[in-house]
Amino acid sequence: MAATKPRAYDVTTIFDTSLTDLQISAFIDDAWDLVSDLLFGTGLSDSRIERIAKYLAAGFAELRDPRASEDRAAGTAVKYQQRSYLDQAIALDTTGKLRAHFAEPGDARTQLRSVTRAGPQETEAVVGEE
């Protein structure tokens, strides 16, 4: 049996979102292309590849429709991007290829940048693993 691409329903069962199935499907296509390029033929089971693709698609969707925590201090709002779905996809990939793909050049950690407009100023927070 060959690995099969997740469906929008598979992603929305793990990620509560207001995105449409069509929007989710675009993220699934991107995730599936990446998983196909990096993980097919590496010895990972079809089931694991399918789960990685599902969490990766949810992670991409999460960047578009973030579920962020918000801190308020001195009238300034700063939102920190949650990245649990991308982290889950990376954790499921025992080959380390996804972690390497998302690592900054010359850096051994993955990073996502979250920029939030707070009044006239823009705040940027880098969230990543050390």
N, C-alpha and C positions, 0 to 999 in steps of 0.2 A: 504494500500500500504506500502510495506517495503522499507526502504532506499536502494538505489542502489549505488554501488561503482562507483566513477567517472572514466571517460575514459581519455586517454592521451590528446585528443582534449580539454576536459574541462579544464585541467590544462594549456595547452599552449595558451588558449584564455586569461588567466590572467597573464601568465609569459612568456616573450619572452626569448627563450633559444635556444642553439644549440644542446641540448641533443636530442637523438633519442626518438621515441615513446616507444621503448623497455626499454630504461633507465628510462623514465618518468613512465612507467608502474610499474617498480620495486619500485619506490617511492610511487606510489599509493597503491601498495600492503602493504607496511610498514605502511602508513598512515591509511589505512582501518583496518588493524589488530589492531592498537592502538585505533582508534575510536571505533571499535567493542568492545574491552575489557573495555574501560573506559566509553563510553557514551550510549551504547545500554541499554535500560530499565531505563533511567534516567528521562524520560518525555520530552526530547527534540524532536521536530518534525523531521520527516524523512527529510524534506527539509533542516532544519538547520544542521542535521548530515551530509548530503551530501555536503553542503557548507563547513563545518568544515574540512571534509576529503579532499576536493579539495584544500583549502588553506594550509592545513597541508602538503599535497603532494608537492605543489609548494614550501613551505618552506624547505622541505627536498631537493628538486631539487636545490633550491637556494644555499644551502650549498655546493653542488657539482659544480654548475655553477654560482658562485656569481656575482652579479651586485654590485660592491663595489665602494665607493667613495675613492679617493686617495689624500692624503696630501703629499706634498714634502717640506721638510725643511732641509737645510744644506746637500743636496745630499742624503738624506735618504727617501725612499718611505715607507709609512705606509698605509695600506688599512684597512678600517673599514667595517666590514660585515654588510650589510643591512639585516634586518630581518622582513620586513613588512608582509610577508605572514604568518610566524609563529605567529606574533603578532595578525594578523587578525583572525587566527584560534582560538587563545586563547581568543580573545575578543568575538567571537561568542559563545563560550562555557560558558553559564551562570551558569553551575554547578560548575565551578572552578576546575574541575578535570584535565584538560590539564595544567593549570597554576601550579597546585600542582605537576603534573608529571614532568614538566620541571624545577622545582625549585631545587636549590642546597640543599643538606641535611642541615637542620638547617638554611636555608635562605629563606626568603619570596619573593625573586625576581627570575626571570628567567635570565639565562646568556648563551651567546654563546661566544666561544673564536675564535678569528681570528688570525692566525699566518701568517706572510708574510716574505719572505726572502728578505732582502734589503742589497745587497752586501754580505760581509762575516758575517754579524750579522743577527740574527733573532729577529723580533719584535713581541710582543704579545699584543693585545688589548682586554680588556674585555668590552663587550657591554651588558648592561642590564638595567632593570628598577630599580629605587631606591625604 
